[in-house]
């Protein structure tokens, strides 16, 4: 998934981002509400982890804006205020979930994953095509019964290709969902990752290139 972490405490923001990246997500980080709204208007995020007490533009206003504009992004609101009234108020603004500080990173990651599932059309727990079986929960991949060890980026690219169910996935889509805002649109990172993925999956090749369009599994 593509996730935006909007948190004004840099150390906490970086720690959240690093934890989510371990889960194979692409994560961008901002430290104020204005920057959050700017990136949300540019990228198609699946989930935003939103600190309620952001500077410049308050987190409440960010949440109201997302609700008013009908963006599909799901909102996990973070705050130091943990009373029932605060939680109710946050959800009333349009947040999809609410997590008081301090929190456990595994719980945050689980809540983000649950919100991400709501952003996508229903998919089977196991992704399968052309002899490939990918288990998103266990982060395991098999090719014709043989276990294949993939890096986080290779796993995330393969998951996006399998979710397309044989349709072509563009380079732009892969950069959007697997990398982050610092990815150069002219980079060869996708091509290199695809080459490594093909090598690890073995012959016959199942990841095909559609010249000038993108990649597909079939």
C-alpha positions, 0 to 999 in steps of 0.5 A: 500500500501507499501510506502517508504518515502525518506526524509533527514529532520527527522521531515518532514519524520516522519510527512509524514509517520504518515499521510500516516499510518493514510491512512492505508498504511505501511510506511518505512522511510530513510534519504539518497539515499543509504538507499533508494536504499537498501530498494527498492532492498529488498521490493516491494514498491508501491510508493516512496515519494522521496526528490530530494535533498537527501544526500549520493546518490542524489534523481536524481540518485535514480530516474534514477536507478529506471527507468533504472532497470524497477522497478514497483514502482511509484515515487512522487518527493519532492523538495523545487525548484518549478519552471516549469523547475525544475518540468520538469527536475524531470519528465524527470528523470522518476518521476511519479509526482512532489510536491514542498515544502511546501505542504499540507499533504492531497494533498500529501496523495491524490497524493500517493493514485492516484499513487498507483492505477496505480500500481495495476490492475484495481479494482472496487471502492467497493470490495465485496465477500461472503457478505462483502462490503469494500469501500476503499475511505470511509474506511467502511466495511459491512457484510451482510448489518451490519457495521463493525468497524475495526482497520487500520491493520484489514481493510488493511488485509481485503482489501488485501484478497478481492483484491485477489478475492478468491485466497490464500494470503500468510502471507509473502504478508500480512507482505509485504503490511500491515506492514513495514520493522520492522515486524518480519517475525516470528511474529504472528501479522498476525494470531492475526489480522486475529483472530480479523477480524474473530471475528468482521465479525461474523459467518459464518466465511468467512476468511479461513485458508489454512494450510501452505499457507495463508488465503482467503475470500470465 
